[in-house]
Amino acid sequence: MSRLIVISNRVSGQRNPAAQGGLSVALAAALREYRGLWFGWSGNQTEHFTGHIDLQRHDGVTTATIDLEEQDVDEYYNGYANRTLWPLFHYRIDLAEYDRSFGSGYERVNERFAETVTPLIEPDDLVWVHDYHLIPLGSQLRERGITNRIGFFLHIPWPPSRLLVSLPFHKRLVRSLLAYDLIGFQTEEWLDSFRHYIERELGGHVDPDGTVHVDGRTVKAAAFPIGIDYKEFQEAAGSEVAREACLRLRKSAGGKHVVIGVDRLDYSKGLEERFAGYRRFLEEHGDRRGDIFLLQIAPPSRGEVHTYEAIREHLDELSGRINGDFADVDWVPIRYVNQGYPREELAGFYRASEIALITPLRDGMNLVAKEYIAAQDPDNPGVLILSRFAGAALQLEDALLVNPYSKDEISDALHRALEMPRDERIRRWEAMIRSVREDDVVKWRHQFVAELEGCAATSKGPNI
């Protein structure tokens, strides 16, 4: 059996297994199965880049991390990855910043990743590269003589061609993807956008089975919808920590209906629109005031990027205004919390909440929606209100799907959720839990790796 080499921007949670997310757990399981190696940035900075690799082994998984210079972090991570690609790929062209130094830093760090990891790759290894931070890495590895099968998975949306062409040197970036043998997307929608770009901008063509042909290069592109680690999350939801968290929230609610939202503090998550929709609900349903509250958990995200500072300030203002306008001496309509919680506690909070309000403006998948469904009591499940622009909406069709830009739709969905009969809640939940259970992260991982194993090894990379 071939080894599996996973390469990502960060190596997640290996020193603190309790803090790992479902994706980290699934990738760690794959690495144990394939005797693999997880390579990435340590999260630490160094005065001068040396290429030194810190090799460690945790719970059967070998990790290899490198430190980056301050300029690398500023230009590659805070710059091109999170101020150029992230907003553009989430359809926020108005927020995308195009700076020559960002692009240079992005290329430089991908070269440093390639230069450092190349000696660790053995001839029969499978290489799996993750996410938008490392799009050019496959091409960089090919330039260094790596002919192994290399796969790439994009965890965020792929934008329409009309938006992507606004990126300077967009053809160079997309052509670098052609160095991979397999390119994975979360949904058919993102896959279709990629195919359209290939045909319109690069003059390639795509076979019915998803095989992409450009300039003599053949690459397989497909959708692999990611899920949660259902078994692992069930264990977390059944833990004593989860039970205590559930009781804690129910006790503090004092019989009031709990609406929960859990999101990173990011403009793609639609938090401002969510608050506006919730305000509209309070305006239209005065009889519900004092009977419901929104618990919004939003841990800070990328504090070094000024856009996120502005988001936090604006949400502080919005939540304060709503509480000031509607609160009473014994009730506040929004509990707005800027901190994260371990998975076990979150599972308990989900169980205690009658409604989940998940309204991203654009999201590759959104695993919070799936975690909420997995945490529910089968005899008395809550209601999921979900943005139709989340990848998960394609699988969780029995959620109450809303347009997050519409305050009225959010308000109407909240009212409908509160009034929904128990038998309808159970029927909708049973349909969704089947999808969550069957299309889990283990299935996602097995499908991608199996597809990559079936690819022919590459003799050389494309010209970009």
N, C-alpha and C positions, 0 to 999 in steps of 0.2 A: 504494500500500500504506500502511495506517495505521501510525503509530508505536506502539511498545509501551512503556508506562510501568510499570515494576515498582516496587512500594513494599513494603518490608519493614522490620522493626525495625532491622536492621543491614545495611549494604552490605558484602557479604562479599569479603574477600581481594583487592580490586582493586590494592592496593599490593604484594601479595606473591602473585603467581599460583601459585607452587609450593605455597602453603599452602591453596589453594582446595579445597573438597570438590566432589563430583560435581554437586550441585545448583547451586552457584555457577558452575561451568563451563557447565552447560546454560543457565542463565538469561543468562549473558554472551553465549553463542552466539545466543540468541533476540534479545537486544538489538542485537547486530551485524546480524542479519538484518533486523530491523524498524527500524533506525536509532533505537533507543530510548534511554531514560533510566532509571537506577536511583536511586531516592530512598530515604533512610532516615537513621537516627541515625548519627553518626560514631563513637560510643563515647566521645567526649570530653565533659567537663563545662565549663560556663561559669557565671560568677557571676550573670549576668542574661541571660535568654533574649532574643535580638534578632531571631530569624528569619533571620539571615544564612545564606546558602546557599554552601557551598564546592563549586564546580563544577570537576570534573577529568575528564580523558579518559585512559583506560588501555587499551591493546590494542584500540582501536576501540569502547570502551564509555564513554559519558558517565555519570558519577556525580554525584549532588547530595546532600550531607549537611549536617545541622544538628547543633549542639551542644545539650545539654539541661542544665538546672540540676540541682544535687545533689538537691533535693527531688523533681524529676521522676523521677530515676533511682530514688530510694528508694521512691516511691509507685507509679509506673507499672511499672517494670521489676522491681525486687527485691520490690515489694509485690504489686500486683494480678495482674500477669502470672505471676510465679513462686512466690508464696506463696498465691494464691487460685485462679487458673485452672489452672495446671499440675497441682497435686495433684488438684483436682477432676476434671479431664478425664482423669486417669490412674487414676480410681476410688479415690483416697486421700482420701476425705472427712474422715478423721480428722486429716489434716495440713493441710487447707485453713484459711486464716486469713481471717476476714471483718472488715475494718477500714474504717470510713467514709472515712478519708483515702486508703486505697488506691484505692477506686473513684473518688474525686474526682481523684486524680492520673492515673488511667488515662484518664478523660474529657478532662482538660486536655491531656495529651500528644497524644491523637488529634486534638483540636481544633487543636493547634499544627502537627501534621503536615498536616492539611487546609488550614489557613490558608496554610502555606508552599508547599505543592506546587501549589495551585490555579492560580496564575499561570503555572506551567510546562506545564499541560495544554492542548493545542490541540484544536480541535473534533472532529477525526477520530481522535484517539488512542484506543487500547485501554488500559485501566488494569487492572493485575493486582496485587491486594493479597494479601500472604502472612501467614498464621498468626495465632495467638491474641492476639498483642500488639495487633493492629489491627482487631479485629472491628467496632468502631463507625465505622471510617474511611469506609466507603462512605456511611453516613448523613450524616456530617459533610461529605463532598464534595457530596452532593445538596443539602444546606442552602445551600451556596455556589454553587449554580446549575450544577453539573457534570451534564450529561445524557449524557455518553459511556457507552459500554458498559463496565461495571466488573465484574470477576470477583474472587472470593475463593477461596483454597485453604487448607484447614486441614491442617497437616502432622502433627497429633497426633490421638488418638482423640476422638470425640464421645461424651460419657457418656450412659448411660440416663437417661430422664426422672426416675426416682425419685431419682437423685443430683443432677441438674441443678437440680431445684426447691429444693434446699437453699441455692442461691446467692441472696443478697438481690438483688432487682430482676432476676431471671433473665429475665422476660418482656421487659423493656426491652433487655437485651443481645441476645436472640434476634431480637426485632423489628428491631433495627438491621441484622441480616444481610439482611433483606428488601429493603434498599436496593440490593443487588447484583443483577446480571442473571444471574449464574452462580455457584453455590456448589459447590466441589469437595471431596470427601473421599477418604481413602486407600482405603477398602474399603466393600463393600456393608453390612457390619455397622454402621459408623459412620453411613452414609447412612440405614439403617433406623432407627437411634436418633434421628436428626434428624427424620425423617418422623413418627415416633411422637410426638415432642414437639409438632410442628406440629399434629397432629390432636388430641392430648389436651389440651394446655395453651392453644393459641391458637385452637382451633376451626376450623382450616383443613382442606383436603383435598389429597391428592396424586394426580395422574393416574398411570396405569401407566408413562408415559414419564419420570416423575420430576418433572414440572412441579408446583410448589407454588403453591397458591392460598390467600391469607390477606388478609382485609379489602380485597378488590378489587385486591390486588397479585399479580402472577404472576412467579415466579422459577423458573429451572431449577436443579435440584440433581442431582448425579451423582457416581459414584465414578470417580476417575482414579488408579489405583495407580501410585505413583512407582517408578522403577528407578534403577540407576546409569548413568553414562555409559559404556557397555560398551566402545566403541572407545577412549575416553580412558584407561579403567582398564587395558585390555590393553596400551596403550603404556607405562603406568606399571609394570605387572607385568613387562614385558620389558626394562626399563631396567637399566643397569649398577648403579644404586643398589639396585634390588630384588634383583638376583642376589647382590650382596655381602651384603645383609641376610639373605637366605635361607641363604647359606653360613655367615654368622656365627652364626645361631641353631642350625643343624644341628651346627656344630662345638662350640658350647657345650653342646648336648644330649648329646653323647657317645654317641649311639646310643639314647638314651631316647626314649620316645614323648612328643610335645609336644601338649598340649591348650591351645588359645588362646582367650582372651576379650578383646574390645576394646570398651569402653563408657565413656561419660562417667560420672563419679562421681555417680550419681543413683539415688534410691530406686526409680524405675520400672524400672531395669535388672535387678533381681533378683540383685544381687551377693551379698547375705547368703545368700539361698537357694541360690545356686550353690556358695558355699563349703561350706554345710551338706551339699549333695548330694555334693560331691567328698569331703568327710570320710566320709560314709557309704560311698562306694566304697572308700576306703582301709581302712575297718573291715571290710568284707565280702570284700575281695580282697587279703589280706595278701601273696599271691604276686606282686602287681603293685607293691608298694612298692619303690622304688629303680629301677623300670623306666619311670616316667611322672612328668611334672610338669605343673602348670597354670601357664601364663604369663598372668597377668591384667594387662592394660594398662588403667588407669583414670585418665585425666587429670582434675584437679580441675574442678568445675563450680559456677559461681555461689557462689563463696566468701563473698559478702556475706550469703547467706541461712543462718541458723544451723542449719537442718535438715541442710544439706550438711556442715557441720563435724562434726555428730554422726555422720553416715554414715561419714565418713572415719575418725573415731576408732574406731567399732565394727568396721570392716573391718580396720583395723590390728590390733585386738585378736584378731579371728577368725583372720586369716592367721598372726599370731604364735603363737596357741595351736595351730593345726594343724601348723605347722612344728615347734613345740616338742614336740608329742606324737608325731610320726611321723618327723621328720628323722633322718638318720644322718650320720656324719662326711663322707660323700662325696655326700650327696643331700638336697635340700630339696623337699618336695612342691609348694610354691607359690612362684612368683616373682611378687611383687606390685609393680607399677611404677606410680607416680603421675606419669606424664608422657606427653605426646603425641608422636607420630612423624609425619613426612611420609607422604603416601600411597604413595610409592614404597617406603619402608622397610616400611610395613605390608603391602604386597603381597608383599614377600619373606618376611615373618614368616608370612603366611597360607600361602604355598607350602611352607614348612618344617614346618608343623603338620599332623599326621595327623588331628586332630580340632578342630573349632570348637565351643565350648560357649556358645551364645547363649540366655540364659534371661530375657528381660524379663518382668516381671509384667504389663505392658500397654505396647504400643508401636504407634504409628501405622503404621509399616512395618518398619523396621530394615534399613538398607542394608549394615551390616557383614556380615550373612548372605549377601547377594548378592555382595558384594566377595570374600568367602571362596571362594564357588563359582567366581567368575571367575578367581581366582588359581591354581586347582589344575592339576596336571599331568594331562592327559587320559589318560595311560597308567597313572597310579597316583594317583588323586585321593583326597583325604581325606574324612572323614565330617562332615556338619553335624548337630549336635544343636541343635534349635530349639524355643523355647517356642511352644506352640500359641496363645498370646495375643499374638503378634507379627503385625502385618498381613501380613508376608512369608510366614507359614505357609500362607496361602490360595493362594499361588502355588508355594511350594516344598514340595509335598506329599510328595516323596520324601526329605525330610530325616527324621531320627528326631525325631518330634514328642513333646514331653514337657510335663507339667504342672510348671511351675517351683516350685510350692509343695510338691511331693512329693520328698523326699530319695531315696526308693526308686526313683522313675522316673528321676531323674538318674543314680543309681548304676547301674541296669540298662542305661540307654542308653550310658553310658561303657563298660561291659563288652561290650555288643553291638557298639559301634563298633570296639573293639580286636580283636574276634574276626571282624569282617565280612570275608568273602572278597573278593578283588580284583575278580572279575567282578560281584559285587553292588554294590561301591562304584562301579564304572564305570557300571553300568546306572542307578543312582540319580543320579549326577553328570550323565550325559548328558541325563536328563529335566529336571534343574534348570537346566543351562546353557542349554537352549533357551529357557526362560522368561526367564532373566537377559538373554540376548542379544536376544530379540525384544521383550520388554516393558521397554525401557530408558528412561532419562530423556528422551531425544530424542522418543520416541514419546509419552510422557506430556505433554511440552510442546506438541507438535504437536496432540494431541487436545484439550487444554484451550483453546489459543488458537483453534483452528478452531471449537470449540463457542462460544466467546465472540464470535467474528466473526459467527457466525450468529444471535446474539441481537439483538432489536430494541432500538434506543437507548431510554433511559428519559426520559420527559418530566418526571417529578418523583419524589421519593422517598416512602416510606411515612411515615405518621404513627407516631411511636414514643413 
